[in-house]
Amino acid sequence: MILGRVAGTVVATRKDEKLQGKKLLIVRTLDPETRKESGYVVAIDTVQAGRGDIVLCVSGSSARMASGLKDHPVDTAIVGVVDLIEI
């Protein structure tokens, strides 16, 4: 799983038909201990996350198991909005 903060959106007018109507967000990965942000990933949103939200993402085959994404060409999906991080 990937912890990250939503940094922005991606608009694609031409995309696979299975992605029509799906929101794509740019997520900046986040270290849970230091809260330091590093790289970016583009993820499909399944939970109505917004800019600045800390989110939980899954990637690979797990992303295609997220709600409504079976058999979709997806590598990373946002599956939760984080309320609290406690270590």
C-alpha positions in Angstrom: 0.0 0.0 0.0 1.0 3.6 -0.7 0.4 6.5 1.6 0.2 9.9 -0.2 -1.3 13.4 -0.4 -3.4 14.4 -3.4 -1.5 17.1 -5.2 -3.7 17.7 -8.3 -5.8 16.2 -11.1 -5.1 14.8 -14.5 -7.5 15.6 -17.4 -7.3 13.2 -20.4 -9.8 13.8 -23.2 -8.6 10.6 -25.0 -8.4 7.5 -22.9 -9.4 3.9 -22.8 -13.2 3.6 -22.9 -13.2 1.7 -19.5 -11.7 4.9 -17.9 -14.5 7.2 -19.2 -16.1 9.0 -16.2 -13.3 8.1 -13.8 -11.4 10.8 -11.9 -7.6 10.7 -12.2 -5.6 12.3 -9.4 -1.9 13.1 -8.9 -0.7 11.6 -5.6 2.6 12.6 -3.9 3.9 9.6 -2.0 4.4 10.2 1.8 6.7 8.6 4.4 4.4 7.8 7.4 7.1 8.4 10.0 8.8 11.6 8.7 5.8 12.9 6.7 8.3 13.7 4.0 6.9 13.7 0.5 8.8 12.1 -2.5 7.7 10.9 -5.9 4.4 11.1 -7.7 1.9 8.6 -9.0 -1.3 9.0 -11.0 -4.2 7.1 -9.4 -7.8 6.5 -10.2 -10.1 7.8 -7.4 -12.7 5.4 -6.0 -13.5 7.4 -2.8 -14.1 11.0 -3.9 -10.7 12.2 -2.5 -9.8 15.9 -2.9 -6.7 18.1 -3.2 -4.7 18.0 0.0 -6.3 14.8 1.4 -4.0 12.1 2.7 -5.0 8.9 0.9 -4.3 5.2 0.9 -3.5 3.7 -2.5 -3.0 0.2 -3.8 -1.1 -0.7 -6.9 -0.7 -3.5 -9.4 -3.3 -6.3 -9.4 -4.7 -5.0 -6.1 -5.8 -1.8 -7.9 -7.9 -3.8 -10.3 -9.7 -5.4 -7.4 -10.9 -2.0 -6.0 -14.6 -1.2 -6.3 -15.8 -0.8 -9.9 -12.3 -1.4 -11.5 -12.4 -5.1 -12.4 -10.9 -5.6 -15.9 -9.9 -1.9 -16.1 -6.4 -0.8 -17.3 -5.4 0.6 -13.8 -2.1 0.4 -12.0 -2.8 2.6 -9.0 -6.2 3.2 -7.2 -7.1 5.4 -4.2 -9.1 3.2 -1.8 -9.3 5.3 1.3 -9.0 8.8 2.8 -6.8 8.8 5.9 -8.1 10.5 9.1 -5.2 9.8 11.4 -1.6 8.4 11.2 -0.3 7.1 14.5 3.1 5.3 14.9 
